[in-house]
């Protein structure tokens, strides 16, 4: 059995995941977003769902941090986001897939770092990781179809 991570390690790891969810490019992929105007309806719907999932994941992480006695930090603004409006779908979908791969890697690292954490923490991270993996499969399929 792995030792329980310290409260500081636990809260710092959860905050890092929250930061990643809040900084995700997916939060720009909302209904009516110019980024997906050339996408098929199915692709647009799925990516918009991923954007909503990003918000849900962030809210769940923030709530968990609060329940564990931590305080969340506000998200920093990313000025480079402006260029996305000018990208083609063929370029955008692989970028979204790469962002999803990075998120998956963060969750996998967090789970390794938090071995021995409470079942509540591990269950939330496992569930969100499973969603990210399913999303990646959708994005990779859509990117292949858009070629």
C-alpha positions in Angstrom: 0.0 0.0 0.0 1.3 3.4 -0.9 1.6 6.1 1.7 -1.0 8.9 1.6 0.3 12.0 -0.1 0.7 15.1 2.1 -2.1 17.6 2.1 0.3 20.1 0.3 1.2 17.6 -2.4 -2.5 16.7 -2.9 -3.7 20.2 -3.1 -0.9 21.4 -5.3 -1.5 18.5 -7.7 -5.2 19.1 -7.8 -4.6 22.8 -8.4 -2.3 22.0 -11.3 -5.1 19.9 -12.9 -7.6 22.7 -12.3 -5.2 25.2 -13.9 -4.8 22.9 -16.9 -8.6 22.5 -17.3 -9.2 26.3 -17.0 -6.4 27.1 -19.5 -7.6 24.4 -21.9 -8.2 25.5 -25.5 -11.5 23.6 -25.3 -13.0 26.4 -23.3 -12.9 28.5 -26.5 -15.0 25.9 -28.4 -18.4 27.0 -27.4 -21.7 27.0 -29.3 -21.5 29.7 -32.0 -17.7 29.8 -31.8 -16.0 30.9 -35.0 -13.4 28.2 -34.5 -15.6 25.4 -35.6 -17.7 27.0 -38.4 -16.3 24.6 -41.0 -16.7 21.4 -38.9 -19.4 18.9 -39.5 -22.4 19.1 -37.2 -21.3 15.9 -35.5 -17.7 17.2 -34.9 -19.0 20.6 -33.8 -21.4 19.0 -31.3 -18.7 16.7 -29.9 -16.2 19.4 -29.5 -18.7 21.7 -27.9 -19.5 18.9 -25.4 -15.8 18.6 -24.7 -15.8 22.4 -23.9 -18.7 21.8 -21.5 -16.9 18.9 -20.0 -13.8 21.1 -19.4 -16.0 23.5 -17.3 -17.5 20.5 -15.4 -14.1 19.0 -14.7 -12.8 22.4 -13.5 -15.8 22.8 -11.2 -15.4 19.3 -9.8 -11.7 19.9 -9.1 -12.4 23.3 -7.5 -15.1 21.8 -5.3 -12.8 19.0 -4.3 -10.0 21.4 -3.5 -12.4 23.4 -1.3 -13.7 20.3 0.5 -10.1 19.4 1.3 -9.4 22.8 2.8 -7.5 24.4 -0.1 -8.1 27.6 -1.9 -8.2 27.8 -5.7 -6.2 30.4 -7.7 -7.7 32.4 -10.5 -6.8 31.5 -14.1 -4.3 33.6 -16.1 -5.3 35.0 -19.4 -3.6 33.4 -22.5 -3.0 36.1 -25.2 -2.0 33.6 -27.9 -5.6 32.3 -28.0 -6.6 35.0 -30.6 -4.9 33.2 -33.5 -7.3 30.2 -33.3 -10.1 32.0 -35.2 -8.0 31.9 -38.3 -7.1 28.2 -38.3 -8.6 25.7 -40.7 -10.4 22.7 -39.4 -7.6 20.4 -40.8 -5.2 22.3 -38.6 -7.4 22.8 -35.6 -8.4 19.2 -35.0 -4.9 17.9 -34.6 -4.1 20.8 -32.2 -7.2 19.9 -30.1 -6.0 16.3 -30.1 -2.5 17.3 -29.0 -4.1 19.5 -26.2 -6.1 16.4 -25.1 -3.0 14.2 -25.1 -1.2 16.8 -22.9 -4.2 16.8 -20.5 -4.2 13.0 -20.4 -0.5 13.0 -19.5 -1.2 15.5 -16.7 -3.9 13.3 -15.3 -1.7 10.2 -15.5 1.1 12.0 -13.8 -1.2 13.3 -11.1 -2.6 9.8 -10.4 1.0 8.4 -10.1 1.9 11.3 -7.7 -1.3 10.8 -5.6 -1.1 7.0 -5.2 -2.5 6.3 -1.8 -4.8 9.3 -1.8 -8.4 9.0 -0.7 -10.8 7.0 -2.9 -12.8 10.2 -3.5 -9.8 11.9 -5.1 -8.7 8.9 -7.1 -12.3 8.2 -8.3 -12.7 11.8 -9.6 -9.3 11.8 -11.4 -9.9 8.3 -12.9 -13.4 9.3 -14.2 -12.1 12.5 -15.7 -9.1 10.7 -17.3 -11.5 8.2 -18.9 -13.5 11.0 -20.4 -10.3 12.7 -21.7 -9.2 9.4 -23.3 -12.6 8.9 -25.0 -12.5 12.5 -26.2 -9.0 11.9 -27.7 -10.4 9.0 -29.7 -13.2 11.2 -31.1 -10.7 14.0 -32.0 -8.3 11.7 -33.7 -11.1 10.2 -35.8 -12.4 13.6 -36.8 -8.9 14.7 -37.7 -8.4 11.7 -39.9 -11.8 12.3 -41.6 -10.9 16.0 -42.2 -7.7 15.2 -44.1 
